[in-house]
Amino acid sequence: MNIETGFVEVNGANLYFERAGAGPPLIMIHAGIADCRMWDHEFTALADSYQTLRFDMRGYGRSLPAAGEFNIQDDLDGLLAALDIPAPIILMGCSMGGGLAIEFALAQPEQVSALLLVGSDPRGFEGDAAWPDELIAQSEAAFEQGKVDEVAELDMQIWFDGVGRSRDDVDPAIRAKAFEMARQVTVHELSGIGEHKRKTAEVSPAQRLTELTMPALVIIGEKDLPYLHQAADYMAEQLPRARKLILPNAAHLPNMEHPALFEASIREFLAGV
């Protein structure tokens, strides 16, 4: 398989990307605790039917930020233009990446043929489910003390292990890969690489979901946080052509835990688009 890799200058930042395959463009947007490596399986597996594209958002992975304010939608738009990616595109985003997919689709609905939203919540959604406040407080304290490994481990407990599981309940090799990505995110944030300002739209995307009429698949791991289960329910109700899928025995990065099941679910959904 021929895989194109490189950097593209977009809005003053150099964004790392990888592209493979041919067919309808499928854009993969990573979570805030990861980078584009979280899509290792899907990137290659789905390249038999799609032009797959994954990238590191600025401040993540191999992409460094530029000074000043920026808009993530503009970064994605600039990347697609620089790589001459034709519309319409399929957007698949996890967590923060799903939020970006929603906002991009709201800004340019004619450019998006389908949405795949994994463990995501639209900006402006307000659920009332409890958060793991004690673990979050420990993570914030460790961050203030510059304890990189401790922050990454707490992130794993919150996001990768999920609700009702411990590290002994998950695949150690996959957890180690997720830990390494989360650790790099923390290193970037502590070094100041993550210090950049995001411009956001005034209108809350959560209040505009009914405008998105393209097919949407809302995916949530069974062991993900209750708040995100609420968000998944909300999106499935508000998006006119959405359906929801719960992946069993998985938390915030379900594609990494169950790649074959995740891939099969994606293929089935996209076959009907």
C-alpha positions in Angstrom: 0.0 0.0 0.0 1.3 3.4 -1.0 1.1 5.8 2.0 1.8 9.5 1.5 3.2 11.3 4.5 4.3 14.9 5.1 3.6 18.3 6.5 1.4 21.0 5.1 1.6 24.7 6.1 -1.9 25.8 7.1 -2.7 29.1 8.7 0.9 29.5 9.9 1.1 26.0 11.3 2.8 22.9 9.9 0.3 20.0 10.1 1.4 16.5 9.8 -0.7 14.2 7.7 -0.9 10.7 6.2 -3.0 9.7 3.2 -3.7 6.3 1.6 -6.1 4.5 -0.7 -8.6 5.8 -3.3 -12.3 6.4 -3.3 -14.6 8.6 -1.3 -12.5 10.7 1.2 -12.7 9.6 4.8 -11.1 12.1 7.2 -10.1 10.8 10.6 -9.8 13.3 13.5 -8.2 12.2 16.7 -9.2 12.7 20.3 -7.7 15.3 22.7 -5.8 12.6 24.7 -4.3 11.1 21.5 -2.9 11.9 18.1 -3.5 10.5 14.6 -1.9 7.2 15.6 -5.1 6.2 17.4 -6.5 5.5 13.9 -3.7 3.0 13.0 -6.0 0.1 12.2 -8.8 2.1 10.4 -6.3 4.2 8.3 -4.9 1.1 6.6 -7.9 -1.2 6.7 -10.4 1.2 5.2 -8.0 2.3 2.5 -9.2 -0.6 0.3 -12.4 1.3 -0.3 -11.8 4.9 0.7 -9.1 7.6 0.4 -8.2 7.7 4.1 -6.6 10.9 5.6 -5.5 11.3 9.1 -3.6 14.2 10.6 -2.3 15.7 13.9 -4.1 18.8 15.0 -1.8 21.7 15.9 -0.1 21.1 19.2 -0.6 17.3 18.9 1.7 14.6 17.7 4.1 15.9 15.1 2.1 19.1 14.4 3.4 22.2 16.2 1.2 25.3 16.7 1.8 28.8 15.4 1.4 31.9 17.6 -1.9 33.7 17.9 -5.5 32.7 17.6 -6.8 30.0 15.2 -9.9 28.2 14.3 -9.7 24.4 14.1 -12.3 24.4 11.3 -10.1 26.7 9.2 -7.1 24.3 9.8 -9.1 21.4 8.5 -10.4 23.4 5.6 -6.9 24.5 4.7 -5.5 21.0 5.0 -8.2 19.6 2.6 -7.5 22.4 0.1 -3.8 22.0 0.2 -4.1 18.3 -0.4 -6.8 18.8 -3.1 -9.3 16.5 -1.3 -12.5 16.6 -3.3 -15.9 17.1 -1.7 -18.0 15.5 -0.4 -16.1 14.0 2.5 -16.9 11.6 5.3 -15.8 12.9 8.7 -14.9 10.5 11.5 -13.9 12.2 14.8 -13.3 10.9 18.3 -14.1 13.1 21.4 -12.7 16.5 20.6 -12.3 15.3 17.0 -16.0 14.6 16.9 -16.7 18.1 18.1 -14.6 19.5 15.2 -16.5 17.3 12.7 -19.8 18.7 13.9 -18.6 22.3 13.7 -17.1 21.8 10.2 -20.3 20.2 9.0 -22.4 23.0 10.4 -20.1 25.5 8.6 -20.0 23.6 5.3 -22.9 21.1 5.2 -22.7 20.7 1.4 -19.1 19.4 1.8 -19.9 16.5 4.2 -21.7 13.3 3.1 -21.7 11.5 6.5 -20.6 11.9 10.1 -19.1 9.3 12.4 -19.0 10.6 16.0 -17.1 8.6 18.6 -17.3 9.4 22.3 -18.1 13.0 21.4 -20.1 15.9 22.7 -21.2 19.0 20.8 -19.9 22.2 22.2 -22.6 23.7 24.3 -24.1 20.4 25.5 -24.8 20.4 29.2 -25.4 17.0 30.8 -26.0 16.5 34.4 -24.1 13.2 34.9 -21.3 13.1 37.5 -17.7 13.3 36.4 -14.8 11.4 38.1 -14.0 14.5 40.1 -11.4 12.9 42.4 -9.3 11.6 39.5 -9.6 14.8 37.6 -8.4 16.8 40.7 -5.5 14.4 41.1 -4.6 14.9 37.4 -4.7 18.7 37.7 -2.5 18.6 40.8 0.0 16.3 39.1 0.1 18.6 36.0 0.8 21.6 38.2 3.8 19.7 39.7 5.0 18.6 36.2 4.5 14.9 36.9 4.1 13.8 33.3 3.8 10.0 33.8 1.3 10.5 36.7 -0.9 12.8 34.6 -0.8 10.3 31.7 -1.7 7.4 34.0 -4.6 9.3 35.5 -5.8 10.1 32.0 -5.7 6.4 31.3 -7.8 5.6 34.3 -10.4 8.3 33.4 -10.6 7.7 29.7 -9.1 4.4 28.6 -10.0 2.1 31.6 -13.3 3.9 31.9 -16.2 3.2 34.3 -16.1 0.1 36.4 -12.8 -1.2 35.0 -9.2 -1.2 36.1 -6.0 -1.5 34.1 -6.1 -5.2 34.7 -9.3 -5.4 32.7 -7.9 -4.0 29.5 -5.3 -5.1 26.9 -1.9 -4.0 28.3 -0.3 -3.5 24.8 -3.1 -1.2 23.6 -3.2 0.6 26.9 0.5 1.2 26.6 0.1 2.7 23.2 -2.7 5.0 24.4 -0.6 5.9 27.5 2.3 7.0 25.2 0.0 9.3 23.2 -1.5 10.8 26.3 2.0 11.3 27.7 3.1 13.2 24.7 0.0 15.5 24.9 1.0 16.3 28.5 4.6 16.9 27.5 3.5 19.4 24.9 1.1 21.1 27.3 3.8 21.5 30.0 6.4 22.8 27.5 4.0 25.5 26.3 3.4 23.9 22.9 -0.3 23.6 23.7 -0.6 27.3 24.6 -2.6 28.6 21.7 -6.1 30.2 21.5 -9.0 28.7 19.7 -11.6 30.9 18.1 -15.1 29.5 18.4 -18.4 30.4 16.9 -20.8 32.4 19.0 -23.8 30.0 18.4 -23.6 26.7 20.3 -23.3 23.7 18.0 -25.4 21.7 20.4 -28.4 24.0 19.6 -28.0 23.5 15.8 -27.7 19.7 15.4 -31.1 19.6 13.6 -29.5 21.4 10.7 -27.2 18.5 9.9 -29.2 16.3 7.6 -26.5 14.0 6.4 -26.4 10.4 7.8 -24.7 10.1 11.2 -23.5 7.3 13.3 -23.1 8.1 17.0 -20.7 5.6 18.6 -20.1 5.3 22.4 -18.1 2.8 24.4 -20.1 0.9 27.0 -17.6 1.9 29.7 -17.2 5.6 28.7 -18.2 8.3 31.1 -21.9 8.8 31.9 -21.8 12.4 30.7 -20.7 11.2 27.2 -23.5 8.6 27.2 -25.9 11.5 27.8 -24.2 13.4 24.9 -24.6 10.4 22.6 -28.3 10.1 23.5 -28.7 13.8 22.8 -27.0 13.7 19.4 -28.9 10.6 18.4 -32.1 12.4 19.2 -31.2 15.7 17.6 -29.4 14.7 14.4 -32.2 14.0 11.9 -30.6 10.9 10.3 -28.6 9.5 13.2 -28.4 6.1 14.8 -26.5 5.2 17.9 -24.2 2.2 18.5 -22.8 1.1 21.9 -19.6 -0.9 21.6 -19.4 -3.4 24.5 -16.6 -3.5 27.0 -14.9 -0.4 25.6 -14.3 3.1 26.9 -13.3 6.4 25.3 -11.2 5.0 22.5 -13.3 2.0 21.4 -11.7 1.7 18.0 -8.4 0.9 19.6 -9.9 -1.7 22.0 -12.0 -3.5 19.4 -10.7 -2.6 15.9 -12.3 -5.5 14.0 -15.8 -4.8 15.5 -15.3 -1.0 15.0 -14.2 -1.5 11.4 -17.2 -3.8 10.6 -19.6 -1.3 12.1 -18.1 1.6 10.1 -18.3 -0.4 6.8 -21.9 -1.4 7.4 -22.9 2.2 8.1 -21.0 3.7 5.1 -22.4 1.0 2.8 -25.8 2.7 3.2 -24.6 6.2 2.7 
